[in-house]
């Protein structure tokens, strides 16, 4: 398994467990990404920590890694499945998406959810 795939597998496992410390440990100090929960941008480790705390507080969001693909521009695409569950645990919605990751020094420095395939 390539380094990027190992890193992203660990990242998604930590996210699924809602292990905040493990998620933050996989982020580069210069991490920056769009805040898809509230709008704006998340810049730096402390802002990322707050973002993931809020994401983990949202009950019923499950993101599973399906496949990792390295791109020629240095980004890595993660094909993911996103499931939203009702408070009683029943499935409400399920989709697939692509999230682009930029990795530097074996850490995640950029996260970019792609609106549709082929945009990065």
C-alpha positions in Angstrom: 0.0 0.0 0.0 1.4 3.4 -1.0 2.1 6.0 1.8 -0.8 8.2 0.7 -3.2 5.3 0.8 -1.9 4.3 4.3 -2.3 7.8 5.6 -5.9 8.2 4.2 -6.9 4.8 5.5 -5.7 5.8 9.0 -7.5 9.2 8.6 -10.8 7.6 7.7 -10.5 5.0 10.4 -9.8 7.7 13.0 -12.7 9.8 11.6 -15.1 6.8 11.8 -14.1 6.3 15.5 -14.4 10.0 16.1 -10.9 10.0 17.5 -10.1 13.7 17.4 -6.5 13.4 18.6 -5.7 10.8 15.9 -7.3 12.9 13.2 -5.4 16.0 14.2 -2.1 14.0 14.4 -2.5 13.3 10.6 -2.8 16.9 9.7 0.1 19.2 8.6 0.6 22.4 10.7 -0.2 24.4 7.5 -3.5 22.5 6.8 -6.2 24.5 5.0 -9.5 23.4 3.6 -13.0 24.7 2.9 -15.4 24.6 5.8 -18.3 22.7 4.3 -20.3 22.7 7.5 -20.5 26.5 8.1 -18.8 28.2 5.1 -15.5 29.9 4.9 -12.1 28.3 5.3 -10.3 26.3 8.0 -6.6 27.2 8.4 -4.2 25.7 10.8 -4.3 22.9 13.3 -6.4 24.6 16.0 -9.1 25.6 13.5 -9.0 22.0 12.1 -9.4 20.6 15.6 -12.5 22.8 16.1 -13.9 21.8 12.7 -13.6 18.1 13.4 -15.0 18.5 16.9 -18.2 20.0 15.4 -18.3 17.4 12.7 -18.1 14.6 15.2 -20.8 16.2 17.3 -23.2 15.8 14.3 -24.9 12.4 14.9 -25.3 10.1 12.0 -22.6 11.1 9.5 -20.5 8.2 8.3 -17.8 8.6 5.7 -16.1 5.4 4.4 -13.0 5.2 2.1 -13.6 3.1 -1.0 -10.6 3.9 -3.2 -7.5 6.1 -3.4 -6.1 7.4 -6.7 -2.9 9.5 -7.1 -3.3 12.4 -9.6 -0.5 13.9 -11.8 -0.8 17.3 -10.1 0.3 15.9 -6.7 -3.2 15.6 -5.2 -4.7 12.3 -4.2 -8.4 11.5 -4.8 -10.3 9.5 -2.3 -13.6 8.0 -3.5 -15.8 7.9 -0.5 -19.3 6.8 0.5 -21.2 9.2 2.7 -24.2 7.8 4.8 -26.5 10.0 6.8 -28.5 8.3 9.5 -31.6 9.5 11.4 -31.4 9.8 15.2 -32.9 6.3 15.5 -30.1 4.9 13.3 -32.1 4.3 10.2 -30.4 5.2 6.9 -31.6 8.6 5.6 -29.3 9.2 2.6 -26.3 7.5 1.0 -24.1 8.9 -1.8 -20.6 8.7 -3.2 -18.2 11.6 -3.5 -14.6 12.4 -4.3 -12.5 14.3 -1.8 -9.1 15.5 -3.0 -6.2 15.5 -0.5 -2.8 17.3 -0.8 -0.1 15.5 1.3 3.2 17.1 2.4 5.7 15.5 4.7 3.5 12.5 5.1 0.7 14.6 6.5 -2.6 16.0 5.1 -2.1 19.7 4.2 -5.1 20.2 1.9 -8.6 18.8 1.7 -10.9 19.7 -1.2 -14.3 18.0 -1.6 -14.9 18.0 -5.4 -18.3 19.1 -6.7 -18.1 16.6 -9.5 -15.6 14.2 -11.1 -12.7 15.6 -13.1 -12.6 19.1 -11.5 -9.1 18.7 -10.0 
